[in-house]
Structures are given as C-alpha cells and as structure tokens.
Amino acid sequence: MGMTPILAAALTGVPVGIQKQGIWCGFRQLFVRFAGAAETAQMYTADALAREMNRALGRTPIHSICISGRDALGSTEFLVAALKQVLPGQRVMADTDGQRPEAIAALQDFIDLVQITVELPYSAVSTERMQETVRAANRAGCGHAVVISGTDEASDADYLRIVELAHDASTATAIVIHPGPAEERSPLDRRWSVLLEHAMAKHTDVRVALRLGGPATIR
C-alpha cells in the first residue's frame, strides 16, 4: 500500500493586510502568498496552512482570504487540502496571472472570486490563457474580474485591447484599470476620462482606480 504524499508549498507567510488593488481594493484580507524565486520562503504543509489560517480568522476580523503571489494556482491539490479545513463561511479570492485556467474547476467549490491581474505589456499567448481563465470562472459560477495593471509606457490601445478581450470571454467580467505609477503620483488628466468612455463603449462594467500604497498594503 502506498503512502499518501505530504502536500506542501513555499509561501512568504500568511499575513493580514489591506488589498492594494483590484475589485476588493481597500478590504482587510488574510493573504496566502506563494513565494517567488527571490523571496524568503517557508514551507507549509496543507494542514499547517489550514491551522495558521484558522488561528488568524479566530483572532481578528477580515473581509476575505486572498490567494496570491507567484503562480498562485500552481498547487491546486495543496490549496484544496488546506481550504477544506478552513472555518466555514469565509470568502476566498484567487488573485492570479490567468495562466492556469485548468485550476479553476478543481478550486471552484472554495473560491468566490477569480481576479486576473494583467500586467502590461501582455503577450498574445498570455491573453489567450487569460480569456480561458475568465471563461472557466464563468462556467464554474465564480465571480470574475480582470485588473489591468498599467505602466507609464502603456498606450490607450493596450488598455482597450484587454477590455475587449475580457468582454469577449465573459460579459459578466468586472474590469478595473489601474494607471501607471507616474499617473498615480499626480491628479489624473482628461486622458483617463476619455479612455474610460471608450472602454465602456466596449464593456459596461469598467472603472479606473488608483492602487493603494504603503506598508499596510499587500498583494
């Protein structure tokens, strides 16, 4: 008889903080952050992660749990095993780059919102997988959003192309456009009003919003 493998993943921790961007921007969340290559990481088993989450949920009020970080949906078995043990009634958001649409079906019973963060520029292959992730979330009955993380070099056409592709994937998609860093440091000019007008001609649920900053925020 074979032994059941221990499910584990490298995380940067399970901190509580304020969501800095996207649909639930400004909400207090419990973050499950998968570590990137250059980040200090700690190995968690699924059972250890569930215990850590339940301890946090028992001692402090939060709006929701956010699964984020590098390749956030790359460890579906680990996430399912942990989320099965979490205290009932929790809202869960997956903040993903949209490159693992196949993970949505496995996680659909545990996730309320799939938020796909698109960081410009975005390749053709990436946009195809982003669209498939939107479709998968829609099929699964999960809320779904596309967050366009702008750069100072991004053109209006770059933003509008993502809006159009998200709309084609699902008309129920909520879309947030975050301007680039330079725009966020100064008052928004008329460009953004015109851009939003053009975006809403393609898809009605679009907004422009500034990202939050500072040490209290996490993504």
N, C-alpha and C positions, 0 to 999 in steps of 0.2 A: 504494500500500500504506500503510495507516495505521500509526502508531507505537503501540507498547504503552504505555499510560499508566503513569506512575510512581505506585505506591501509597504513600501517606504518611498519617500521623496525628499529632495533637498529644498528646504524653504529658508527664506530670510527671517522667518518668525511669524507670529500670529498677533500682530499689533492691532490696537484700536486707534482709529484716526478719522479724519474728515476726508471724504471723497473729493478730489480736486477737480474732476472733470466729468462730463457726460450727463446722462439723464438724471442720475441721483447725486449730482454735484451738491456739496454742502451737507449731505447727510453723514451722520456718525456711523461708521461701519467697523465691523471686525474683519480684518484683512487676512486672507490666506495667500501669502506671496511666494510664488515659486522663484527660486534663485536663478540669476543669470550667471554667466561664466566668470565674471569678475567680482561677484558679490560674495560676501561672507555668508556661508550657509550652514544649516544644521539639519541633520537627518531626522525625519519624523516618520514613525510608523503610522498607519491609518488609525490605530487605536489611540496612540499618543496624541495625534492631532485632534481627534474627537474629544478626548479628555480636556485638552487645552481650550478648545472652543467652548465646551460646556462650562468650564470654570469661568471664562470671561463673560459668557452670557448670563451666568448666575450672579455676577457681582456688579455689573454695570449696564445701563440701558443702551441699546444700539438700535439702529433702524434696520440693518441688514448685514448679511455676510457677503464679502466680496472676494471672489477667487480671481487672482490677478498674478502679474509677474510674467517671467519668460515662459513661453509655451504653456500657458495656464491650463489648457485642456489636453496636454500630452500624457497625463497619467490618470486616465478615466477610472480604472479599477481602484486605484488608491483613493480617488475622490469619492466614488460611490461607497466604498467601505467605510470611509470616515463620515460622510454625510448621513448614512443610515443610522448612525449613533448620536446624531446631534439632537438636542432638545427640540420637541415638535413646535411648529408654528413660526419658524424662522424664515424670513425672506432671504433668498440667495441670488446673487448676481454673478455671472461669469463675465469678466472683462477680458476679451480675447482679441488676438490679431486677425481672427477669421480664417485661419489656415487649417483648421481641423473640423470641417463640417461633420465628419463621421462621428465625432464625440458627442454631438447633441442628443442623438437617440439614446445613448447609454445614460446620459445625465438628466433626461427630461423630467423624471419624477422628482428631482431635487432642486431644479433651477426655475426661478420665476422670471428672470430677465437675462437675455444674452445681449451683451453690449460689445459691439465690434469696433475697436479703435483703429481707424485708418490713419496712418502717419504718412503724409505726403513727402516725396512723390511715391506713387503706388504702381507696381508693375501690372502688366496685363494678366499674368498668371495669378497674382495675388488678388486682383479684382474678381476673377472668375471664382476663386475659392471663397472670397468674401460673400459673393452673391449666393453661393451654395449654402454657406452657413446661415445666411438670412432665411433662405428657403427652408432649411432644416429646422430652424427655430419656429418658423411659422407653422410647419407641419406638426411640430411637437406641441403646439399650443402655448409656447413660451412668449412672453413679451420680448420684443427685439428692437434694438437701436443701433444706429451707425453713428459714431462720433468721429468727425473729421478733424484731426489734429494738425492745424495749419502750420506752415513755416513762412518766414518773411519772403521767401522766393516763390511761393505758390501763386499761380495765376487764378483769376476768376474761373477760367475754363477747367482748371484742376478740380476746384471745389464742385462746380456744377456737374462735371462728369461723374463724380462719386454719388451725388444726389440722384442723378438719372439712373445709375446702375442699381442703387439701393431701391429705388421706386420700382424698377423693372422686376426685382427679385420679390418684393412684397409691398403692396400699397399700405400695409399696416405698420411699416417701419417708422420709428421716431428718429429724427436726424438732428444732431447738434453740430454746428460749425464753430470751432474754436479758432480765432485768428492767430497769426504767428506772434512770437514773443515781442517784436517791436511794436505791433499794434496794441498789445495788451498793456504796454507801458505808457500809452498815451490815449487820449479820447479817440473813439472810433470816428473815422471820417465818413463822408457820404458814400464811399465805395461799398460799405457793408449794407447800407440800406438798399442800394441798387442790386447788389449781389443777392440779398435775401428776397427781393422782389422776383428776380429771375429764377431763384431756387424754388420759390413757392408756386411759380407757374408750372414747374415740373412735378412737385410733390408738396402737398399742403402742410404736412407736419414737419416743418423745419424751423429751427431757431438759431440765432447767433448768440453766443455767450462767452464770457471771459473765464478762463481757468482760475481756480484759486491757487495761491502760493503760500509759502511759509512752512515752518517745521511741523505744524499740526496736521498738514495735509499729506495724503498718501494716495498712490495709485498702484 
